[in-house]
Amino acid sequence: DLLTQELAELINLDTISLLITGVNIYGNLMNLNSLVATLKDKAFYLPESEIIKSYGFNKKERTLLRKLYEGPLTLEDLRVWEDVDNEIIKRVLYVLILLKKLVLISPEKIESVKASLNLKPVVSSVPPPPVKKSFPPEIMALREEIKKRATDLPSQNYYEMLGVDMSAQSSDIRTAFFRLAKKFHPDKAGKEGLEDLRDTFGYYFTNLSEAHSTLTDFDSKELYDKNLKSGVSVATVKEQQLAETREEKEVRLTLEASVLYQKAMVQLKHNKVDEAIILAEKAYVNCPEEGEYRALVSYLKVLLNKENPANVISILREETQHNPKSENIHLFFAKVLQKADKVVEAKEQYKKVVRINPRNIEAEREIRIIDMRLRNSGKHSTKGLFGMFKK
């Protein structure tokens, strides 16, 4: 009963676009400076232009990205550059660092690197003036609805956003959230006729998620209800909700992500993969630096045939290297390797799972199954004295 059965259609989360939207909306509450400060005493540049044309960056952000693509710069270069506001620079750099898109070099190598770069011109991602098109009625209706919902948000409380009463139970709130998430997820903007509304979908979905998180947490809901009942304006209540310190927000997001991850694992255990990935993706958005969340999302996409196993192997291998003692990451990696028919490597990952947790019955069972199949196929290597004579 945790999630509504109405969400049968998987929503494929574009984590990069959602990250950009989140940083733009909540950047003032995030600790951007500490991460951007890691670029001090370094020069950096953008080696590929593809990101400039993707993920819905606005005009000023694209101007900065082109500047970074033209050659190495330092923080001091950008600080005195007047074409783009420093706050935009800080937020874009924060996103690029998280996505590991920048190449870092020592400042004394700037000129030599500039000389060696064979830069191709960046084709502008700004389209020509649109030709008026007639879209299907359902697309036109969705355009109008998302614009109206986004316009109404500032005057609505969280219950009104979700379309539920203040007496609604947590299960009703979750059902309402997932019904709206299915219809207004930012990935919907990928459809023809909705592309120009990506930021609107992102803005609405972010607020929807905040409402859901607040009203399904007992303490947050109690405080929110108290403020509403006392006659405090909707705007003031929202300001109070956002008034938490950066440290408090980081702690809250971390705790919420942990709960979401555990719920996703429960859904996965019950083979409710569609429900599991919604929870896992939300956990990953809250804590994108957590390897287990990223690994789980990658594994679930393979289960749902949204990703080819071969495409996520590199992601999972990277996470096992960063988190060598994570039982679940090794387990997810082993299962994906099996789906990619890399059974020998999968067996090694299962062995690592057992070394981390000798009580993991699933991993032990899979090792036995792999051994049996290898023996039956004639590919199993027999060890010991008699194995020396086996051809």
URCOR-V732857 format. One record per helix or strand of 3 or more residues. SS is the DSSP state (helix for helix, strand for strand). FROM is the first residue (numbers start at 1). TO is the last residue. If there is no record, write none. Layout:
SS | FROM | TO
SS | FROM | TO
This chain:
helix | 15 | 29
helix | 32 | 39
strand | 43 | 46
helix | 50 | 53
helix | 59 | 70
helix | 75 | 79
helix | 86 | 98
strand | 102 | 105
helix | 107 | 116
helix | 137 | 155
helix | 158 | 162
helix | 170 | 184
helix | 186 | 190
helix | 195 | 215
helix | 218 | 229
helix | 234 | 242
helix | 246 | 269
helix | 273 | 286
helix | 291 | 303
helix | 309 | 322
helix | 327 | 339
helix | 343 | 356
helix | 361 | 377
helix | 386 | 389
